[in-house]
Amino acid sequence: MPADKRNHARLNITDGVNSKALQSIEGRNVSLGGICIKVEKGMKINDVIDVEFHLPGSSNKFTVKAKIKWQEKSDREYLTGLEFIDISVVR
């Protein structure tokens, strides 16, 4: 997603991103409004999925409902932008 459309600063996140809806998932970056992930399969825009992740340096687990906002195919993977709908924190 082009930087000029971003409303929030990004934090790099590579580990600890999980979703039951996706078999293979790698975090890229996260902000107050959403998370960018890399996945192996295409997904339907506007679908809602549950995602769990840890921020670097934090032991808190974030559980979010997120809407798939965009996807870009790159080689055999898809860079995917998710917009947070609901956020819960587990300490």
Stockholm file with secondary structure:
# STOCKHOLM 1.0

chainA/1-91         MPADKRNHARLNITDGVNSKALQSIEGRNVSLGGICIKVEKGMKINDVIDVEFHLPGSSNKFTVKAKIKWQEKSDREYLTGLEFIDISVVR
#=GR chainA/1-91 SS CCGGGCCSCCEECCSCCBCTTCSSEEEEEECSSEEEEEESSCCCTTCEEEEEEECTTCCCEEEEEEEEEEEEEETTEEEEEEEEEEEEEEC
#=GC SS_cons        CCGGGCCSCCEECCSCCBCTTCSSEEEEEECSSEEEEEESSCCCTTCEEEEEEECTTCCCEEEEEEEEEEEEEETTEEEEEEEEEEEEEEC
//
